[in-house]
Amino acid sequence: MTRPIQASLGLQALKQNLSIVRQAAPHAARLVGGKSERLRAWY
């Protein structure tokens, strides 16, 4: 009984992680881009 529930929760967690990574990727690229782009992000 518990295994299917855990599997479904695992799939939900993976989907959430993927969405978070997709949202975080552009921010990480900006941070790596350099200080000038960081200043642009602040203002």
Stockholm file with secondary structure:
# STOCKHOLM 1.0

chainA/1-43         MTRPIQASLGLQALKQNLSIVRQAAPHAARLVGGKSERLRAWY
#=GR chainA/1-43 SS CHHHHHHHHHHHHHHHHHHHHHHHHHHHHHHHHCHHHHHHHHC
#=GC SS_cons        CHHHHHHHHHHHHHHHHHHHHHHHHHHHHHHHHCHHHHHHHHC
//
